[in-house]
Amino acid sequence: MVTDMAPGAGKIGLSSIGANRIGSAPLATHSDLRGRLETPISFTLMVHHVVLYKLKPEVTPARVEAMMMNARMQLLKIPEVLSIKCGKRIDPDLDWPFFIAIDFESMDKYAIFREDPIFVKFTEEIIKPNTEDSLALDFEMDPGKDVQFS
């Protein structure tokens, strides 16, 4: 049983005894690897932004369709938007009858999006007049992979 291990070394199988060499190449310690491999989250993880909306009572199904069309047409003009999905509820008893989901490359791109004049106008002219409440949820995702090349 090995008892003289550096903190975290057992996870990658490195001992704190001696020079940690295989042949003539020194092995990196756990903390050395961690420092070299970590990148700030804003550069590595994609963001999935989902907003659920409660609609005002006077909003008709036709207006919901128009909101969906406007969301796709307007928000896809913003360069920071990787993809957008929007939709309406299937179950009429759900509290949140409309949603918009948008993917961004990073939190930095998401921050730029929030200040974009197209988004600000969309919010003022489409979202605010038709909704009475919203619930925004932001998730970190692993970067996507194009499956046709895998």
N, C-alpha and C positions, 0 to 999 in steps of 0.2 A: 504494500500500500504506500503510495507516494504522499508524504505529508508536507513537503517543502515546496509548495506551489505559489506562484504569484497570484494576486487577486485576479480572477477572471481567466487565468491561464488554463485551468482545467477545461474550459469550454472549447478551447482550440488546441489543447494538447501541448502546451509549452510549459517547460519547467523553469523555475527561477535559478536553478543551479548551473554554474559554469557559463560558457560562452554561447550556448544555444546554437551550435553549428551542425550543419549537415555538410560533409565535405569541407570546403573552405568558405561557404556562404553563411553569414549569420542569419538566424531566424529572427523575425520581428516579434516583438511582444504584442500582447493583446492591445495595449494602449497605443503602440506605434501604428498598428493596423487601423484602429478606430480613428485616429487623427488624420490618416491619409485617405480613408474611404468616405468619411462623412462630408456631406455637402448641405448647405442650408436648405430647409424644407421648401422654401419658395422657388428653388431652382430644380428640385427633383420630383416633387409630387404634383400631380394634376389635381384640379379642384372641380368637384361636381356640386353645383349650386342648384338647389331645388327650392321653389317657392310655391306654397299652397295658398290658394285664395278663397275667401268667402265672397260670394257675389251679392250685390245689392238686389233686393227683391224684384225690382223692375227689369232686371237683365233677362232678355229673352234668349232662347236657344240660338236664334240667328245672330244675336250680338256675341254670344260665346264663340260661334264659328268665325265671326269677324275678328275677334280678339286673337284667336289662334292663328289666323292668316296674317294679321298684322305682326304678331310676335315673330313668326318665321321670316316674313319679308323684311322687317325693320332691323331686328337684332342680328341677323346674319350679315348685315352690312358692316358690322363692327369687327375690325380685324382680329381682336383678341378672342372672339367667340370661336371655339373649335367646332361645337355642335350644339344644337338646340332641339329640345323636344317639348311639346306642350300638348295638353289634352283636357278632356272633360270627364267627369265621373261616370261610371257605369251604374253604380248603386245610387238611386236618388236619395237615400237616407244618409249618405256621407256628408259630413260637415264642410268639407273642402271640395267644392265642385269643379275647380279649375286649377291647373298647375302649369308651371314653366320650369324646365330643367335645362341648365346650360353647363357645358364643360369648358374649362380654361386650362391652359398650360401650366399656370402657376398662380399663387396668391398675388403676385405683382401684376399679372395680366388681368386678374379679377378686379384689382383696385383701379386700374386704368379704365376698364369697362364701366365701372360705377360712375365715373366722371364724364363718360362719353356723351356728347350732345344728343346723339340718336337715342341712347338709353334714357336720358333725362326727359326728352320729348315724349318717348313711348310711355314712360311712367306717368307723366302729367296728362297726356291726352287719351291714353287707352286704359291704363291700370286704375288710376285714382277715380275716374268717373264711374267705373263699373264694379269696383270692389269695396267691401267695407272692413275687411280684415285680411291679414296675411301671416303666414308662418314660414320663415326662411330657414333652411337647413343647408349647411355647407359641409362637405365631406372631402377628405383627402383620398386620392386614388393613386395606385401605381400607374406609371405612364402606360398609355395604351400601346397595343402591338397590332400591326396590320397582319391579320391571319393569313392572307394570301401569300405572304412571304415566309411563313413559318413551316 
